[in-house]
Amino acid sequence: MQDIYSTGHVHENMDHPLGPALYTVSCMHCMSVSLAQDGEGLGAMWGREKAQELLKNAGFVDIDIHQLDHDIQNDYYVMRK
């Protein structure tokens, strides 16, 4: 799975090179679309912790998170079910 690299805590994402842009998109689109469809309203910056929690709840195990040197925006999740 590919997802935005973030912690889910604004104060821990202050040095993220794309943080301001990602939070803007998250608030103006992702979160509002989710809430409009009775979702949790997590937005794009929901973070690794919440992603791991929801993946575990869905039955995935051995969750590993990787980053690529050339990609400052994404985490890559490898897991099994």
C-alpha positions in Angstrom: 0.0 0.0 0.0 1.2 3.5 -0.8 0.2 6.3 1.5 1.3 9.8 2.6 4.3 9.9 4.9 3.1 11.5 8.2 2.7 10.8 11.9 -0.8 11.9 12.4 0.4 14.6 14.9 0.8 18.1 13.5 3.7 19.0 15.8 5.6 16.0 14.6 5.1 16.9 11.0 6.5 20.5 11.2 9.6 19.6 9.2 7.8 17.6 6.5 9.0 19.3 3.3 5.4 19.1 1.8 3.6 19.5 5.1 1.7 22.7 4.4 0.6 21.6 1.0 -0.5 18.2 2.2 -2.4 19.6 5.2 -4.2 22.1 2.8 -5.3 19.3 0.5 -6.2 17.1 3.5 -8.5 19.8 5.0 -10.0 21.2 1.9 -10.6 17.9 0.1 -9.8 14.6 1.7 -11.3 15.2 5.2 -14.4 17.0 3.9 -15.1 14.3 1.3 -14.8 11.6 4.0 -17.1 13.5 6.4 -19.7 14.1 3.7 -19.8 10.3 3.2 -20.2 9.6 6.9 -16.5 8.5 7.1 -14.1 9.2 10.0 -12.7 12.4 8.3 -9.2 11.3 8.7 -7.8 13.2 5.7 -4.5 12.7 3.9 -2.3 13.3 6.9 -3.9 10.5 9.0 -0.5 9.1 9.8 1.4 5.9 10.2 -0.1 5.0 13.6 -3.7 5.2 12.5 -2.9 3.3 9.2 -1.2 0.5 11.2 -4.2 0.3 13.6 -6.7 0.1 10.8 -4.6 -2.5 8.9 -4.3 -4.6 12.0 -8.1 -4.3 12.6 -8.6 -5.5 9.0 -6.6 -8.6 9.7 -3.2 -7.7 8.2 0.0 -8.9 9.9 3.7 -8.4 9.6 3.2 -4.7 8.6 6.5 -3.2 7.4 6.8 0.5 6.4 9.4 1.6 3.9 10.5 4.8 2.3 12.3 5.4 -1.0 15.2 7.8 -1.1 13.8 9.8 -4.0 10.2 10.0 -2.6 9.7 12.6 0.1 6.0 12.3 0.2 5.1 8.6 0.6 5.4 5.5 2.8 5.2 2.1 1.3 3.5 -0.6 3.4 4.2 -4.3 2.9 2.0 -6.7 4.8 0.3 -10.1 4.8 -3.2 -11.3 5.5 
